[in-house]
Amino acid sequence: MRIGNRLHQLRQSKSIGLKPLAKKIGVDRSYLSRIESNHVQPSEQIIRKLARSLGCDEAELMLLANRVPPTWRTAIKKAPQHTASIIRDSLTTSAKNGNGHADLLHSNGENAVGLEESVNGKTRRKSPAGISTNDLVFSAHIGTNDELFPAILSLYVKPGSTVADVTYGKGVFWKQVPPEKYKLLATDLSEGADCRSLPYKDSSLDCVVLDPPYMHTPGGTAHVGHQNFEGYYGNNRAANGSGKKYHEAVLDLYFVAGEEASRVLRGEGIFIVKCADEVCANRQRLTHVELINQYAQNGFIIEDLFVLLRRNRPGVSRMMRQMHARKNHSYFLVFRKSNGKTRWTGSKWLSSSR
Ligand SMILES: C[S@@+](CC[C@H](N)C(=O)[O-])C[C@H]1O[C@@H](n2cnc3c(N)ncnc32)[C@H](O)[C@@H]1O
C-alpha cells in the first residue's frame, strides 16, 4: 500500500473531509488531495501532523512514504547489524511461508493473518474476520509491574469482567488500568481479607489476581526493604499459622490461595499469579515451576508465562563467593480454570479494545 491510499482510507474511516483536514495540518485542499492520489510525497513534518490529526501510527506513515521514522534512526544507528538481521530473518520467514509480507507466521505457531482451510482436499487461505494487527503483547518485558500488567489483562480478561485482586496492597498493578475497564474487587490481608479464605461465592468471578510476598526472609536485618514475608507470617519463627518454614511457607500460601482461587473462579476463569524464584538455604527453588505443577492439581491449565526484568540493578550485598545467579527477574503466570476438555480460543474482543 502507498501512503496516499492509506491516508485516504484513514480519513474516510474517521469521516473527516479533505478541507477540514487540510486546514488542520496547514496545507491547502488541493495539496492534500495530491498527497492522497500519490502525486506528491509529503514531508516528514506533514506526515507527523497527519498522524496526529488522524490518530494513527506515525512510524507506519513514514514507512509507507519510504522514510525511516526519525525516532527509529538513533536506535538503528546504534545497532545497524542487529536491525538488519531482524529484518532479514523476518523476510526469510515470510519467503518460507510463501507470502509477500514479513512476519505473518509467528514463532509460536499462531497464524496471525491467514488461516489455512481445506476445501475439497485442497488447502487454501481463509480470511478471518476482524482487523489484523502487529501490535502484539510479548512474553518478556523490561520494566515494572504496572507497565506489563495491563497488557496481560488485555490479552486474557475481557473488559467488563469481574476481577478480584486478592493481595491488592498498594494497587500498583492497577496504576495504568482505566478504572472503568473492569469491575475490580480489591482485598488484602492488611484490610482483614485473607486470600486463603475469600468472601466470594463459588464460581462467581471471571479473574483472580494473586501476588503474595514471594520470598522468605532469614530474619535479622537481611532482606529488610524487600517484600517482607517474615513480617506477615513470622516464618522464621515456628508459629506462622501454616506450620511451614522458609520457602515451604511461601509455597504453602500460594498453594492454599490457589485452591481458594479455583473455588471462586467460574469455569474458564483466569488466574493471574505473580511470583519469583528464590535460592533458599543454598537450594535453587524455581517457584514458577513448583506453582505450575501444583496448580495443575487444582484444575488450572497454564496459558502463559511473562518474564519481567528489572530495569535497575538489584541491591546486592558484598559476598566472598557467589553461588547462584542473583535474580533480577520475576514472572506473571496466567492460568485458565478448565475441565481439561477446552482450549483457550483467544481474546475475541481484542482487536476492538486494545
Ligand atoms: C507483594 S505485595 C502485593 C503488591 C500488590 N500487588 C500491589 O500492587 O501493591 C504482597 C501483598 O500481599 C498481602 N498479603 C500477604 N499475605 C496475605 C494473605 N494471606 N491474604 C491476602 N493478602 C496478603 C500483603 O498485605 C501485601 O499487600
The ligand as a Gaussian input file, in Angstrom:
#p B3LYP/6-31G(d) Opt

LIG

0 1
 C        3.900000      -8.218000      47.020000
 S        2.722000      -7.274000      47.900000
 C        1.436000      -7.047000      46.744000
 C        1.611000      -5.893000      45.910000
 C        0.394000      -5.576000      45.133000
 N        0.225000      -6.443000      44.002000
 C        0.466000      -4.135000      44.701000
 O        0.280000      -3.903000      43.537000
 O        0.665000      -3.254000      45.507000
 C        2.038000      -8.546000      48.873000
 C        0.705000      -8.210000      49.457000
 O        0.131000      -9.408000      49.932000
 C       -0.592000      -9.106000      51.093000
 N       -0.805000     -10.377000      51.786000
 C        0.086000     -11.098000      52.453000
 N       -0.496000     -12.213000      52.895000
 C       -1.784000     -12.185000      52.515000
 C       -2.892000     -13.044000      52.672000
 N       -2.797000     -14.179000      53.339000
 N       -4.076000     -12.691000      52.140000
 C       -4.198000     -11.529000      51.465000
 N       -3.185000     -10.662000      51.279000
 C       -1.980000     -10.997000      51.798000
 C        0.261000      -8.101000      51.822000
 O       -0.502000      -7.333000      52.721000
 C        0.795000      -7.268000      50.661000
 O       -0.020000      -6.147000      50.416000

